[in-house]
Amino acid sequence: MKQKYVISKNNEKKELVIKEYAELDKEIFSLLCEHTYDQKEIKSAIAEGKEILISALRRDNMYPIGRFAEKMAAAVMDLFASQKDQSVELLFNDIDVLTSNRSASTVVEDDENESADIDELPDEDVSNAEYDDKVEMKKISSSIKVAEDESVDIDDEG
């Protein structure tokens, strides 16, 4: 799924607005949520560091994954470094995240020194001492008998 975040800084209203969009239909982004932040809170979070800023930006309805949140925090820092009213648009694709985490598969070749040959198994005798105390199972020599008064036909019941 593709996601888009539009981050706008409005100095006149002294606020930061983040809008989260998702591509629910092909090439059509739908607004999922919008959050408004006080610029004083954001400036304070920036002063304390990136992790605090990420915590300040996340909300119950908007909780981007770490990689996205870091890029959002960097964009917010850049916006606040400038005194102008600006906006930034960040576009993320979940497929990029999934494919970047995929490690190259490696082929494991059989080692000629290792062999699963049965002749190489240990020749240790298994002691039956731990089984000697067990009661042997009784052999059943009779077959199962059906009582004459019970019906065998299932269709008759109903």
DSSP file (Angstrom, degrees, kcal/mol; ACC not computed):
  #  RESIDUE AA STRUCTURE BP1 BP2  ACC     N-H-->O    O-->H-N    N-H-->O    O-->H-N    TCO  KAPPA ALPHA  PHI   PSI    X-CA   Y-CA   Z-CA
    1    1 A M              0   0    0      0, 0.0    93,-2.3     0, 0.0     2,-0.4   0.000 360.0 360.0 360.0 139.8    0.0    0.0    0.0
    2    2 A K  E     -A   93   0A   0     21,-0.3    21,-2.5    91,-0.2     2,-0.4  -0.751 360.0-167.2 -93.7 141.5    1.2    3.5   -0.8
    3    3 A Q  E     -AB  92  22A   0     89,-3.1    89,-3.3    -2,-0.4     2,-0.4  -0.961   4.9-163.5-128.4 146.9    1.0    6.2    1.8
    4    4 A K  E     -AB  91  21A   0     17,-2.3    17,-3.4    -2,-0.4     2,-0.5  -0.997   0.8-165.3-132.2 135.0    1.5    9.9    1.5
    5    5 A Y  E     -AB  90  20A   0     85,-2.7    85,-3.1    -2,-0.4     2,-0.6  -0.982   3.5-162.6-119.2 127.4    2.1   12.4    4.3
    6    6 A V  E     -AB  89  19A   0     13,-2.4    13,-2.4    -2,-0.5     2,-0.6  -0.952   9.3-168.1-109.6 117.0    1.6   16.1    3.7
    7    7 A I  E     -AB  88  18A   0     81,-3.1    81,-2.8    -2,-0.6     2,-0.4  -0.926   7.5-177.5-110.8 119.6    3.4   18.1    6.4
    8    8 A S  E     -AB  87  17A   0      9,-3.0     9,-3.0    -2,-0.6     2,-0.5  -0.954  14.9-156.4-123.0 136.0    2.5   21.9    6.5
    9    9 A K  E     - B   0  16A   0     77,-3.0     2,-0.6    -2,-0.4    77,-0.5  -0.947   7.7-171.6-110.8 126.5    3.9   24.6    8.7
   10   10 A N  E  >> - B   0  15A   0      5,-2.8     5,-2.1    -2,-0.5     4,-0.8  -0.920   7.2-176.4-120.6 104.2    1.7   27.7    9.2
   11   11 A N  T  45S+     0   0    0     -2,-0.6    -1,-0.1     3,-0.2     5,-0.0   0.826  82.2  60.1 -69.4 -31.4    3.6   30.4   11.1
   12   12 A E  T  45S+     0   0    0      1,-0.2    -1,-0.2     2,-0.1    -2,-0.0   0.916 116.3  31.7 -63.6 -43.4    0.5   32.7   11.2
   13   13 A K  T  45S-     0   0    0      2,-0.1    -1,-0.2    -3,-0.1    -2,-0.2   0.505 106.5-129.2 -90.0  -5.5   -1.6   30.1   13.1
   14   14 A K  T  <5 +     0   0    0     -4,-0.8    25,-1.8     1,-0.2    26,-0.3   0.938  66.2 118.9  55.2  51.6    1.5   28.8   14.9
   15   15 A E  E   < -BC  10  38A   0     -5,-2.1    -5,-2.8    23,-0.2     2,-0.4  -0.958  57.5-142.0-143.5 161.0    0.7   25.2   14.0
   16   16 A L  E     -BC   9  37A   0     21,-2.4    21,-3.3    -2,-0.3     2,-0.5  -0.988  20.2-161.4-120.8 132.3    2.0   22.2   12.2
   17   17 A V  E     -BC   8  36A   0     -9,-3.0    -9,-3.0    -2,-0.4     2,-0.5  -0.964   5.7-170.1-120.4 129.8   -0.5   20.0   10.3
   18   18 A I  E     -BC   7  35A   0     17,-2.7    17,-2.6    -2,-0.5     2,-0.5  -0.980   3.8-168.7-118.9 124.7    0.2   16.5    9.1
   19   19 A K  E     -BC   6  34A   0    -13,-2.4   -13,-2.4    -2,-0.5     2,-0.5  -0.945   8.0-153.2-113.0 131.4   -2.3   14.8    6.8
   20   20 A E  E     -BC   5  33A   0     13,-2.9    12,-3.3    -2,-0.5    13,-1.3  -0.910  15.0-178.5-108.1 127.3   -2.0   11.1    6.1
   21   21 A Y  E     -BC   4  31A   0    -17,-3.4   -17,-2.3    -2,-0.5     2,-0.4  -0.871   7.6-162.7-119.7 153.8   -3.3    9.7    2.9
   22   22 A A  E     -BC   3  30A   0      8,-2.1     8,-2.8    -2,-0.3     2,-1.4  -0.992  27.7-118.5-136.2 146.5   -3.4    6.1    1.6
   23   23 A E  E     + C   0  29A   0    -21,-2.5   -21,-0.3    -2,-0.4     6,-0.2  -0.678  44.1 159.0 -84.2  92.1   -3.8    4.7   -1.9
   24   24 A L  E    S+     0   0A   0     -2,-1.4     2,-0.3     4,-0.8    -1,-0.2   0.810  70.5  32.3 -85.4 -32.6   -7.1    2.8   -1.4
   25   25 A D  E >  S- C   0  28A   0      3,-1.2     3,-2.2    -3,-0.2     2,-0.1  -0.869 112.8 -76.4-116.8 157.0   -7.8    2.7   -5.1
   26   26 A K  T 3  S-     0   0    0     -2,-0.3    -2,-0.1     1,-0.3     3,-0.1  -0.319 113.9  -9.9 -59.1 123.9   -5.2    2.6   -7.9
   27   27 A E  T 3  S+     0   0    0      1,-0.1     2,-0.5    -2,-0.1    -1,-0.3   0.576 112.2 108.7  64.1  12.7   -3.6    6.1   -8.2
   28   28 A I  E <   -C   25   0A   0     -3,-2.2    -3,-1.2     2,-0.0    -4,-0.8  -0.968  54.8-156.9-122.8 117.1   -6.3    7.7   -5.9
   29   29 A F  E     -C   23   0A   0     -2,-0.5     2,-0.4    -6,-0.2    -6,-0.2  -0.778   6.4-159.1 -94.6 133.8   -5.2    8.8   -2.5
   30   30 A S  E     -C   22   0A   0     -8,-2.8    -8,-2.1    -2,-0.4     2,-0.4  -0.906  24.4-111.7-113.0 139.9   -7.8    9.1    0.3
   31   31 A L  E     +C   21   0A   0     -2,-0.4   -10,-0.3   -10,-0.2     3,-0.1  -0.552  34.1 175.9 -70.9 124.1   -7.4   11.2    3.4
   32   32 A L  E     -     0   0A   0    -12,-3.3     2,-0.3    -2,-0.4   -11,-0.2   0.851  61.0 -21.1 -94.4 -46.5   -7.1    8.9    6.4
   33   33 A C  E     -C   20   0A   0    -13,-1.3   -13,-2.9     2,-0.0    -1,-0.4  -0.989  48.5-148.5-160.2 163.7   -6.5   11.4    9.2
   34   34 A E  E     -C   19   0A   0     -2,-0.3     2,-0.4   -15,-0.2   -15,-0.2  -0.997  12.8-169.7-140.5 133.0   -5.3   14.9    9.9
   35   35 A H  E     -C   18   0A   0    -17,-2.6   -17,-2.7    -2,-0.4     2,-0.5  -0.979   8.1-154.8-127.5 138.6   -3.5   16.1   13.1
   36   36 A T  E     -C   17   0A   0     -2,-0.4     2,-0.3   -19,-0.2   -19,-0.2  -0.938  13.5-168.1-112.5 132.3   -2.7   19.6   14.1
   37   37 A Y  E     -C   16   0A   0    -21,-3.3   -21,-2.4    -2,-0.5     2,-0.3  -0.895  25.5-114.7-120.0 147.1    0.2   20.3   16.5
   38   38 A D  E  >  -C   15   0A   0     -2,-0.3     4,-1.8   -23,-0.2     3,-0.3  -0.653  22.8-134.5 -77.3 134.6    1.2   23.4   18.4
   39   39 A Q  H  > S+     0   0    0    -25,-1.8     4,-2.7    -2,-0.3     5,-0.2   0.818 103.4  59.4 -63.4 -30.6    4.5   24.8   17.1
   40   40 A K  H  > S+     0   0    0    -26,-0.3     4,-2.2     2,-0.2    -1,-0.2   0.925 106.2  47.5 -62.9 -43.2    5.8   25.3   20.6
   41   41 A E  H  > S+     0   0    0     -3,-0.3     4,-2.2     2,-0.2    -2,-0.2   0.909 113.7  47.5 -63.5 -42.3    5.4   21.6   21.4
   42   42 A I  H  X S+     0   0    0     -4,-1.8     4,-2.6     2,-0.2    -2,-0.2   0.916 111.4  49.8 -67.9 -42.8    7.2   20.6   18.2
   43   43 A K  H  X S+     0   0    0     -4,-2.7     4,-2.0     1,-0.2    -1,-0.2   0.899 111.5  49.8 -62.0 -39.9   10.0   23.1   18.7
   44   44 A S  H  X S+     0   0    0     -4,-2.2     4,-1.2    -5,-0.2    -1,-0.2   0.905 111.4  48.5 -63.9 -42.0   10.5   21.7   22.2
   45   45 A A  H  X S+     0   0    0     -4,-2.2     4,-1.0     1,-0.2     8,-0.5   0.881 109.2  53.1 -66.4 -38.4   10.5   18.1   20.9
   46   46 A I  H >< S+     0   0    0     -4,-2.6     3,-0.6     1,-0.2    -1,-0.2   0.902 106.3  53.7 -62.2 -40.5   13.0   19.1   18.2
   47   47 A A  H 3< S+     0   0    0     -4,-2.0    -1,-0.2     1,-0.2    -2,-0.2   0.814 108.0  50.7 -64.3 -30.0   15.3   20.5   20.9
   48   48 A E  H 3< S-     0   0    0     -4,-1.2    -1,-0.2     1,-0.3    -2,-0.2   0.642 121.2 -93.8 -84.9 -14.8   15.2   17.3   22.9
   49   49 A G    <X  -     0   0    0     -4,-1.0     4,-2.0    -3,-0.6    -1,-0.3  -0.512  38.2 -68.0 124.5 168.5   16.1   15.1   19.9
   50   50 A K  H  > S+     0   0    0      1,-0.2     4,-2.6     2,-0.2     5,-0.2   0.874 123.8  54.0 -63.6 -41.4   14.7   13.0   17.0
   51   51 A E  H  > S+     0   0    0      1,-0.2     4,-2.0     2,-0.2    -1,-0.2   0.898 110.4  47.0 -62.8 -40.7   13.3   10.2   19.2
   52   52 A I  H  > S+     0   0    0     -7,-0.2     4,-2.1     2,-0.2    -1,-0.2   0.887 111.7  52.0 -67.9 -38.7   11.3   12.7   21.3
   53   53 A L  H  X S+     0   0    0     -4,-2.0     4,-2.0    -8,-0.5    -2,-0.2   0.916 108.1  50.9 -63.0 -43.2   10.1   14.4   18.1
   54   54 A I  H  X S+     0   0    0     -4,-2.6     4,-1.9     1,-0.2    -2,-0.2   0.915 110.4  49.8 -60.7 -42.7    8.9   11.1   16.7
   55   55 A S  H  < S+     0   0    0     -4,-2.0    -1,-0.2     1,-0.2    -2,-0.2   0.876 110.5  50.5 -63.1 -37.0    7.0   10.4   19.9
   56   56 A A  H  < S+     0   0    0     -4,-2.1    -1,-0.2     1,-0.2    -2,-0.2   0.830 111.3  48.3 -70.4 -31.6    5.4   13.8   19.7
   57   57 A L  H  < S+     0   0    0     -4,-2.0    -2,-0.2    -5,-0.1    -1,-0.2   0.810  93.6  89.6 -79.0 -30.7    4.3   13.3   16.1
   58   58 A R     <  +     0   0    0     -4,-1.9     2,-0.3    -5,-0.2     5,-0.2  -0.419  53.5 176.1 -72.8 142.8    2.8    9.9   16.6
   59   59 A R        -     0   0    0      3,-3.0     3,-0.3    -2,-0.1    -2,-0.0  -0.855  46.4 -98.5-135.3 169.9   -0.9    9.6   17.6
   60   60 A D  S    S+     0   0    0     -2,-0.3     3,-0.2     1,-0.2    -1,-0.1   0.888 126.1  38.5 -58.7 -39.3   -3.4    6.8   18.1
   61   61 A N  S    S+     0   0    0      1,-0.2     2,-0.4   -27,-0.0    -1,-0.2   0.588 122.6  43.3 -89.4 -11.1   -4.8    7.3   14.6
   62   62 A M        +     0   0    0     -3,-0.3    -3,-3.0     2,-0.1    -1,-0.2  -0.850  61.7 149.6-138.6  99.5   -1.4    8.0   13.0
   63   63 A Y        -     0   0    0     -2,-0.4    -5,-0.1    -5,-0.2     6,-0.0  -0.698  25.8-166.2-132.9  78.8    1.4    5.7   14.1
   64   64 A P        -     0   0    0      0, 0.0    -2,-0.1     0, 0.0    -6,-0.0  -0.276  30.0 -98.1 -68.0 153.6    3.9    5.3   11.2
   65   65 A I     >  -     0   0    0      1,-0.1     4,-2.9     4,-0.1     3,-0.3  -0.188  43.8 -95.2 -64.4 164.8    6.6    2.6   11.3
   66   66 A G  H  > S+     0   0    0      1,-0.2     4,-2.4     2,-0.2     5,-0.2   0.856 122.6  50.8 -53.1 -46.0   10.0    3.6   12.5
   67   67 A R  H  > S+     0   0    0      1,-0.2     4,-1.5     2,-0.2    -1,-0.2   0.912 115.6  42.5 -62.6 -43.0   11.5    4.1    9.0
   68   68 A F  H  > S+     0   0    0     -3,-0.3     4,-2.4     1,-0.2    -2,-0.2   0.905 112.7  53.5 -69.6 -41.0    8.6    6.4    8.0
   69   69 A A  H  X S+     0   0    0     -4,-2.9     4,-2.6     1,-0.2    -2,-0.2   0.870 106.3  53.0 -63.4 -37.4    8.6    8.2   11.3
   70   70 A E  H  X S+     0   0    0     -4,-2.4     4,-2.2    -5,-0.2    -1,-0.2   0.911 110.4  46.8 -64.4 -42.1   12.3    9.0   11.0
   71   71 A K  H  X S+     0   0    0     -4,-1.5     4,-2.1     2,-0.2    -2,-0.2   0.878 112.2  50.9 -67.4 -36.8   11.8   10.6    7.6
   72   72 A M  H  X S+     0   0    0     -4,-2.4     4,-2.4     2,-0.2    -2,-0.2   0.925 110.0  49.7 -64.5 -43.7    8.9   12.5    8.8
   73   73 A A  H  X S+     0   0    0     -4,-2.6     4,-2.5     1,-0.2    -2,-0.2   0.901 110.0  50.7 -62.3 -41.3   10.9   13.8   11.8
   74   74 A A  H  X S+     0   0    0     -4,-2.2     4,-2.1     1,-0.2    -1,-0.2   0.898 110.6  49.6 -63.3 -39.8   13.7   14.9    9.4
   75   75 A A  H  X S+     0   0    0     -4,-2.1     4,-2.2     2,-0.2    -2,-0.2   0.896 110.5  49.8 -65.8 -40.0   11.2   16.7    7.2
   76   76 A V  H  X S+     0   0    0     -4,-2.4     4,-2.3     2,-0.2    -2,-0.2   0.906 109.5  51.6 -65.3 -41.2    9.7   18.5   10.2
   77   77 A M  H  X S+     0   0    0     -4,-2.5     4,-1.2     1,-0.2    -2,-0.2   0.910 110.1  49.4 -61.3 -41.6   13.2   19.5   11.4
   78   78 A D  H  X S+     0   0    0     -4,-2.1     4,-0.8     1,-0.2     3,-0.2   0.896 109.5  52.0 -64.5 -39.9   13.9   20.9    7.9
   79   79 A L  H >< S+     0   0    0     -4,-2.2     3,-0.6     1,-0.2    -2,-0.2   0.907 111.3  46.3 -62.4 -41.4   10.6   22.8    8.0
   80   80 A F  H 3< S+     0   0    0     -4,-2.3    -1,-0.2     1,-0.2    -2,-0.2   0.659 100.9  66.3 -78.9 -15.1   11.4   24.4   11.3
   81   81 A A  H 3< S+     0   0    0     -4,-1.2     2,-0.3    -3,-0.2    -1,-0.2   0.773  99.4  63.9 -71.5 -25.4   14.9   25.3   10.2
   82   82 A S  S << S-     0   0    0     -4,-0.8     4,-0.1    -3,-0.6     0, 0.0  -0.732  75.1-147.1 -97.5 148.6   13.3   27.7    7.8
   83   83 A Q  S    S+     0   0    0     -2,-0.3     2,-0.1     2,-0.1    -1,-0.1   0.488  70.1  96.8 -90.3  -3.6   11.2   30.7    8.9
   84   84 A K  S    S-     0   0    0     -5,-0.1     2,-0.6     1,-0.1    -2,-0.1  -0.442  85.7-104.3 -86.0 157.0    8.9   30.4    5.9
   85   85 A D        +     0   0    0     -2,-0.1     2,-0.3   -75,-0.1   -75,-0.2  -0.728  60.4 158.2 -74.7 121.0    5.5   28.8    5.7
   86   86 A Q        -     0   0    0     -2,-0.6   -77,-3.0   -77,-0.5     2,-0.3  -0.894  31.3-149.6-139.8 167.7    6.2   25.6    3.8
   87   87 A S  E     -A    8   0A   0     -2,-0.3     2,-0.4   -79,-0.2   -79,-0.2  -0.992   6.2-159.0-140.8 152.5    4.9   22.2    3.1
   88   88 A V  E     -A    7   0A   0    -81,-2.8   -81,-3.1    -2,-0.3     2,-0.5  -0.972   6.1-151.4-129.4 142.2    6.5   18.8    2.4
   89   89 A E  E     -A    6   0A   0     -2,-0.4     2,-0.5   -83,-0.2   -83,-0.2  -0.972  11.2-168.8-117.1 124.1    5.0   15.8    0.8
   90   90 A L  E     -A    5   0A   0    -85,-3.1   -85,-2.7    -2,-0.5     2,-0.5  -0.943   3.0-162.7-113.2 131.1    6.4   12.4    1.7
   91   91 A L  E     -A    4   0A   0     -2,-0.5     2,-0.3   -87,-0.2   -87,-0.2  -0.958   9.9-178.4-117.4 127.2    5.5    9.3   -0.3
   92   92 A F  E     -A    3   0A   0    -89,-3.3   -89,-3.1    -2,-0.5     2,-0.4  -0.929  13.0-159.9-124.7 147.8    6.1    5.8    1.0
   93   93 A N  E >>  -A    2   0A   0     -2,-0.3     4,-1.1   -91,-0.2     3,-0.8  -0.990  13.2-149.8-128.5 123.5    5.4    2.4   -0.4
   94   94 A D  H 3> S+     0   0    0    -93,-2.3     4,-2.3    -2,-0.4     5,-0.2   0.801  97.1  63.6 -61.4 -29.0    5.1   -0.7    1.8
   95   95 A I  H 3> S+     0   0    0      1,-0.2     4,-2.7     2,-0.2    -1,-0.2   0.878  98.2  55.1 -64.7 -36.3    6.5   -2.9   -1.0
   96   96 A D  H <> S+     0   0    0     -3,-0.8     4,-1.9     1,-0.2    -1,-0.2   0.899 108.7  48.3 -61.9 -39.6    9.8   -1.0   -0.8
   97   97 A V  H  X S+     0   0    0     -4,-1.1     4,-1.3     2,-0.2    -2,-0.2   0.921 112.9  47.5 -65.7 -44.0   10.1   -1.7    2.9
   98   98 A L  H  X S+     0   0    0     -4,-2.3     4,-0.6     1,-0.2    -2,-0.2   0.898 114.7  44.8 -67.0 -40.7    9.3   -5.4    2.4
   99   99 A T  H  < S+     0   0    0     -4,-2.7     3,-0.3     1,-0.2    -1,-0.2   0.811 109.6  55.1 -76.3 -27.9   11.8   -5.9   -0.5
  100  100 A S  H  < S+     0   0    0     -4,-1.9    -1,-0.2    -5,-0.2    -2,-0.2   0.790 106.6  52.1 -74.1 -25.1   14.6   -4.0    1.2
  101  101 A N  H  < S+     0   0    0     -4,-1.3     2,-0.4    -5,-0.1    -1,-0.2   0.641  86.3 101.9 -81.6 -15.0   14.3   -6.3    4.3
  102  102 A R     <  -     0   0    0     -4,-0.6     2,-0.2    -3,-0.3     3,-0.0  -0.563  66.1-146.9 -74.0 123.2   14.6   -9.4    2.1
  103  103 A S        -     0   0    0     -2,-0.4     2,-0.2     1,-0.1    -2,-0.1  -0.578  29.0 -91.4 -89.2 154.7   18.1  -10.8    2.3
  104  104 A A        -     0   0    0     -2,-0.2     2,-0.2     1,-0.1    -1,-0.1  -0.435  45.5-120.4 -64.7 131.3   19.7  -12.5   -0.6
  105  105 A S        -     0   0    0     -2,-0.2     2,-0.4    -3,-0.0    -1,-0.1  -0.506  26.2-149.6 -75.7 142.6   19.1  -16.2   -0.4
  106  106 A T        -     0   0    0     -2,-0.2     2,-0.6    -3,-0.0    -1,-0.0  -0.882   9.0-130.1-114.5 145.5   22.1  -18.4   -0.1
  107  107 A V        -     0   0    0     -2,-0.4     2,-0.7     2,-0.0    -2,-0.0  -0.821  17.2-146.9 -94.5 125.7   22.5  -21.9   -1.4
  108  108 A V        -     0   0    0     -2,-0.6     2,-0.3     3,-0.0     3,-0.0  -0.833  14.7-151.8 -95.0 119.5   23.8  -24.3    1.1
  109  109 A E        -     0   0    0     -2,-0.7     2,-0.2     1,-0.1    -2,-0.0  -0.652  24.0-102.2 -91.5 148.2   25.9  -26.9   -0.6
  110  110 A D        -     0   0    0     -2,-0.3     2,-0.5     1,-0.1    -1,-0.1  -0.452  32.8-128.4 -67.6 136.2   26.3  -30.4    0.8
  111  111 A D    >   -     0   0    0     -2,-0.2     3,-0.7     1,-0.1    -1,-0.1  -0.747   6.7-145.2 -86.5 128.8   29.6  -30.9    2.6
  112  112 A E  T 3  S+     0   0    0     -2,-0.5    -1,-0.1     1,-0.2    -2,-0.0   0.788  98.4  58.5 -66.3 -25.7   31.4  -34.0    1.3
  113  113 A N  T 3  S+     0   0    0     -3,-0.0     2,-0.5     2,-0.0    -1,-0.2   0.775  94.4  75.5 -74.6 -25.8   32.8  -34.7    4.8
  114  114 A E    <   +     0   0    0     -3,-0.7     2,-0.4     2,-0.0     0, 0.0  -0.743  63.1 174.9 -90.9 132.2   29.3  -34.9    6.3
  115  115 A S        -     0   0    0     -2,-0.5    -3,-0.0     2,-0.1    -2,-0.0  -0.997  32.4-155.9-138.0 140.6   27.4  -38.0    5.5
  116  116 A A        +     0   0    0     -2,-0.4     2,-0.1     3,-0.0     5,-0.1  -0.034  45.2 148.2-101.3  29.8   24.1  -39.3    6.7
  117  117 A D    >   -     0   0    0      1,-0.1     3,-1.4     3,-0.1     4,-0.2  -0.435  51.4-135.8 -68.5 136.2   25.1  -42.9    6.0
  118  118 A I  G >  S+     0   0    0      1,-0.3     3,-1.3     2,-0.2    -1,-0.1   0.758 101.2  66.7 -65.8 -24.8   23.5  -45.4    8.4
  119  119 A D  G 3  S+     0   0    0      1,-0.3    -1,-0.3     0, 0.0    -2,-0.0   0.735  96.1  57.0 -68.2 -20.6   26.8  -47.2    8.8
  120  120 A E  G <  S+     0   0    0     -3,-1.4    -1,-0.3     2,-0.0    -2,-0.2   0.411  80.7 111.4 -92.5   2.7   28.2  -44.1   10.6
  121  121 A L  S <  S-     0   0    0     -3,-1.3    -5,-0.0    -4,-0.2    -3,-0.0  -0.430  83.0 -88.0 -72.4 151.4   25.5  -44.0   13.3
  122  122 A P        -     0   0    0      0, 0.0    -1,-0.1     0, 0.0    -2,-0.0  -0.267  27.3-140.1 -61.8 146.9   26.7  -44.8   16.8
  123  123 A D        +     0   0    0     -3,-0.1     2,-0.2     2,-0.0    -2,-0.0  -0.031  50.0 143.1 -97.2  29.9   26.6  -48.5   17.8
  124  124 A E        -     0   0    0      1,-0.1     2,-0.3     0, 0.0    -3,-0.0  -0.490  49.3-127.4 -74.8 138.8   25.4  -47.9   21.3
  125  125 A D        -     0   0    0     -2,-0.2     2,-0.6     1,-0.0    -1,-0.1  -0.671  19.4-127.5 -83.2 138.8   22.9  -50.4   22.7
  126  126 A V        -     0   0    0     -2,-0.3     2,-0.3     2,-0.0    -1,-0.0  -0.772  24.7-129.5 -87.6 125.0   19.7  -49.0   24.0
  127  127 A S        -     0   0    0     -2,-0.6     3,-0.4     1,-0.1     4,-0.1  -0.548  12.3-159.4 -77.4 134.7   19.2  -50.2   27.5
  128  128 A N    >>  +     0   0    0     -2,-0.3     3,-1.1     1,-0.2     4,-1.0   0.315  67.6 103.5 -92.5   7.8   15.8  -51.7   28.2
  129  129 A A  G >4 S+     0   0    0      1,-0.3     3,-0.5     2,-0.2     4,-0.5   0.861  77.4  52.9 -60.3 -37.1   16.2  -51.2   32.0
  130  130 A E  G 34 S+     0   0    0     -3,-0.4    -1,-0.3     1,-0.2    -2,-0.1   0.700 112.0  46.1 -73.8 -16.2   14.0  -48.1   32.0
  131  131 A Y  G X4 S+     0   0    0     -3,-1.1     3,-1.1     1,-0.1    -1,-0.2   0.544  89.9  84.1 -99.3  -8.8   11.2  -50.1   30.3
  132  132 A D  T << S+     0   0    0     -4,-1.0    -2,-0.1    -3,-0.5    -1,-0.1   0.813  86.5  55.4 -65.4 -30.7   11.5  -53.2   32.5
  133  133 A D  T 3  S+     0   0    0     -4,-0.5    -1,-0.3    -3,-0.1     2,-0.1   0.608  87.8 100.7 -78.8 -10.9    9.2  -51.8   35.2
  134  134 A K  S <  S-     0   0    0     -3,-1.1     2,-0.3     1,-0.1    -3,-0.0  -0.443  79.5-114.2 -77.7 147.5    6.4  -51.1   32.8
  135  135 A V        -     0   0    0     -2,-0.1    -1,-0.1     1,-0.1     2,-0.1  -0.638  34.3-117.0 -80.1 134.8    3.4  -53.4   32.6
  136  136 A E        -     0   0    0     -2,-0.3     2,-0.2     1,-0.1    -1,-0.1  -0.392  31.2-104.4 -71.6 150.4    3.2  -55.2   29.3
  137  137 A M        -     0   0    0     -2,-0.1     2,-0.3     1,-0.1    -1,-0.1  -0.496  34.5-118.8 -73.5 141.5    0.2  -54.6   27.1
  138  138 A K        -     0   0    0     -2,-0.2     2,-0.4    -3,-0.1    -1,-0.1  -0.614  24.1-124.6 -81.0 139.8   -2.3  -57.3   27.1
  139  139 A K        -     0   0    0     -2,-0.3     2,-0.6     2,-0.0    -1,-0.0  -0.699  16.6-142.9 -85.3 134.2   -3.0  -58.9   23.7
  140  140 A I        +     0   0    0     -2,-0.4    -1,-0.0     1,-0.1    -2,-0.0  -0.867  22.9 173.8 -98.9 120.3   -6.6  -58.8   22.6
  141  141 A S        +     0   0    0     -2,-0.6     2,-0.2     2,-0.1    -1,-0.1   0.580  52.4  81.7-103.3 -11.1   -7.5  -62.0   20.8
  142  142 A S  S    S-     0   0    0      1,-0.1     2,-0.2     3,-0.0     3,-0.0  -0.606  72.5-127.2 -96.2 157.4  -11.2  -61.5   20.4
  143  143 A S        -     0   0    0     -2,-0.2     2,-0.3     1,-0.1    -2,-0.1  -0.498  38.1 -85.0 -93.1 168.7  -12.9  -59.4   17.7
  144  144 A I        -     0   0    0     -2,-0.2     2,-0.4     1,-0.0    -1,-0.1  -0.576  43.7-155.5 -76.8 132.5  -15.5  -56.7   18.3
  145  145 A K        -     0   0    0     -2,-0.3     2,-0.4    -3,-0.0    -3,-0.0  -0.910   5.6-141.9-112.7 138.1  -19.1  -58.1   18.7
  146  146 A V        -     0   0    0     -2,-0.4     2,-0.1     1,-0.0     6,-0.0  -0.820  27.3-113.0 -97.1 133.8  -22.2  -56.0   18.0
  147  147 A A    >   -     0   0    0     -2,-0.4     3,-0.9     1,-0.1    -1,-0.0  -0.383  19.0-132.9 -65.9 143.0  -25.1  -56.6   20.3
  148  148 A E  T 3  S+     0   0    0      1,-0.2    -1,-0.1    -2,-0.1    -2,-0.0   0.784 101.6  56.9 -70.3 -27.1  -28.1  -58.2   18.6
  149  149 A D  T 3  S+     0   0    0      2,-0.1     2,-0.3     0, 0.0    -1,-0.2   0.594  90.4  87.1 -83.6  -8.4  -30.7  -55.7   20.0
  150  150 A E  S <  S-     0   0    0     -3,-0.9     2,-0.3     1,-0.0    -4,-0.0  -0.725  80.9-120.6 -92.7 141.3  -28.9  -52.6   18.6
  151  151 A S        -     0   0    0     -2,-0.3    -2,-0.1     1,-0.1    -4,-0.1  -0.582  15.4-164.1 -81.6 139.0  -29.7  -51.5   15.1
  152  152 A V        +     0   0    0     -2,-0.3     2,-0.4    -6,-0.0    -1,-0.1   0.704  66.3  92.8 -90.8 -25.4  -26.8  -51.3   12.6
  153  153 A D        -     0   0    0      1,-0.2     4,-0.3     2,-0.1     3,-0.2  -0.575  53.7-170.1 -75.5 123.3  -28.8  -49.1   10.1
  154  154 A I  S >  S+     0   0    0     -2,-0.4     3,-1.0     1,-0.2    -1,-0.2   0.795  81.1  66.4 -80.7 -29.3  -28.1  -45.5   10.7
  155  155 A D  T 3  S+     0   0    0      1,-0.2    -1,-0.2     3,-0.0    -2,-0.1   0.751  90.1  65.4 -66.3 -24.2  -30.9  -44.3    8.3
  156  156 A D  T 3  S+     0   0    0     -3,-0.2    -1,-0.2     2,-0.0     2,-0.2   0.803  89.3  76.2 -70.2 -28.1  -33.6  -45.8   10.6
  157  157 A E    <         0   0    0     -3,-1.0    -3,-0.0    -4,-0.3     0, 0.0  -0.553 360.0 360.0 -79.3 147.1  -32.8  -43.3   13.4
  158  158 A G              0   0    0     -2,-0.2    -1,-0.2     0, 0.0    -2,-0.0   0.444 360.0 360.0 170.4 360.0  -34.1  -39.9   12.8
